[in-house]
């Protein structure tokens, strides 16, 4: 389905979404796939909240560099 058609009909398409999902295209090339969340997967959402702790600084690669060199 073309992306512009998806934008126009998004809410109704989501209400009728089948188990195989929906492939969205732009200029004839697939760019996204919308798939329904099954009941087995729904329980996983948020299940690790508060259980994982990041190690180190997430905003750096740990490497030093000089822009002048």
Beta strands, then each sheet from edge to edge (+ up, - down):
strand 1: 22-26
strand 2: 29-34
sheet 1: 1+ 2-
end
